[in-house]
Amino acid sequence: MDGITDTLGMSSIDNPANLPSDNSENQPASTPANSTPAQSRKDVLRPDSPCAGYCSTSHGDEICKGCGRTFDEVINWIIYDDAEKDAIWARLEAAGLVKR
């Protein structure tokens, strides 16, 4: 054996017996100095996408009736960085368009 896998062929990543006993690695990072605890909780609880599951942009609407994003925002969502996504989330939340 090469030291990476055990006798069952499981890597140390796949084998729960080799995981650290404390959960310190799984704990969220401390709240940044410029944000409040409420902001960090909101970020943790926010879904990855504002999609509400009934997209009207696929039927030709420029603004989705399900989530309020523009057609371009819907199709480019996966390539946006966190700052771009946060700006869109903020706009949708301010307008009361978040349905999830």
C-alpha positions as CSV (number, residue, x, y, z in Angstrom):
1,M,0.0,0.0,0.0
2,D,1.1,3.5,-0.7
3,G,-0.1,5.1,2.6
4,I,-2.9,7.0,0.9
5,T,-5.4,4.2,1.0
6,D,-6.2,1.8,3.8
7,T,-6.9,-1.9,3.5
8,L,-10.4,-1.3,2.1
9,G,-9.1,0.9,-0.6
10,M,-10.6,4.0,1.0
11,S,-8.6,7.2,1.0
12,S,-8.2,9.1,4.2
13,I,-10.7,11.6,2.8
14,D,-13.3,8.9,2.3
15,N,-12.7,7.1,5.6
16,P,-14.5,8.9,8.5
17,A,-12.2,7.2,11.0
18,N,-9.3,9.3,9.7
19,L,-11.1,12.6,10.2
20,P,-10.1,15.0,13.0
21,S,-12.0,14.4,16.2
22,D,-12.8,18.0,16.8
23,N,-14.9,20.0,14.4
24,S,-12.6,23.1,14.4
25,E,-12.0,22.8,10.6
26,N,-15.7,22.7,10.0
27,Q,-16.5,25.9,12.0
28,P,-17.3,29.1,10.2
29,A,-14.6,31.7,10.1
30,S,-14.9,34.6,12.6
31,T,-17.1,37.5,11.6
32,P,-15.0,40.1,9.6
33,A,-14.5,43.4,11.5
34,N,-16.6,45.4,9.0
35,S,-19.7,43.1,9.1
36,T,-22.2,42.5,11.8
37,P,-23.2,39.0,13.0
38,A,-26.6,39.4,11.4
39,Q,-24.9,39.9,8.0
40,S,-22.8,36.8,8.3
41,R,-25.8,34.7,9.3
42,K,-27.7,36.0,6.3
43,D,-24.9,35.0,4.0
44,V,-24.8,31.5,5.4
45,L,-28.5,31.0,5.1
46,R,-28.8,32.6,1.7
47,P,-29.4,30.0,-1.1
48,D,-26.8,29.9,-3.9
49,S,-29.2,31.4,-6.4
50,P,-32.4,33.5,-6.1
51,C,-34.1,31.1,-8.6
52,A,-37.6,30.3,-7.5
53,G,-38.1,27.4,-9.9
54,Y,-40.4,29.1,-12.3
55,C,-38.3,31.0,-14.8
56,S,-40.1,33.2,-17.3
57,T,-36.9,34.3,-19.1
58,S,-37.0,30.9,-20.8
59,H,-40.3,32.1,-22.3
60,G,-39.0,35.4,-23.6
61,D,-39.4,37.7,-20.6
62,E,-36.5,40.1,-20.1
63,I,-37.1,40.1,-16.3
64,C,-37.9,36.8,-14.7
65,K,-41.3,36.7,-12.9
66,G,-40.0,34.0,-10.6
67,C,-36.8,35.7,-9.2
68,G,-36.7,39.2,-10.6
69,R,-33.3,38.8,-12.3
70,T,-32.7,40.0,-15.8
71,F,-32.2,37.4,-18.6
72,D,-28.4,38.2,-18.6
73,E,-28.2,37.8,-14.8
74,V,-29.9,34.4,-15.0
75,I,-27.7,33.0,-17.8
76,N,-24.5,34.5,-16.3
77,W,-25.1,33.7,-12.6
78,I,-22.6,30.8,-12.5
79,I,-19.8,33.0,-13.7
80,Y,-20.4,36.0,-11.5
81,D,-18.1,36.5,-8.6
82,D,-19.3,36.9,-5.0
83,A,-19.4,40.7,-5.2
84,E,-21.6,40.7,-8.4
85,K,-23.9,38.1,-6.8
86,D,-24.2,40.2,-3.6
87,A,-25.1,43.3,-5.6
88,I,-27.9,41.4,-7.4
89,W,-29.1,39.9,-4.1
90,A,-29.2,43.3,-2.5
91,R,-31.2,44.7,-5.4
92,L,-33.7,41.8,-5.3
93,E,-34.0,42.0,-1.5
94,A,-34.5,45.8,-1.6
95,A,-37.3,45.4,-4.2
96,G,-38.9,42.6,-2.2
97,L,-38.5,40.1,-5.0
98,V,-36.8,37.3,-3.1
99,K,-39.2,34.4,-2.9
100,R,-36.9,31.7,-1.4
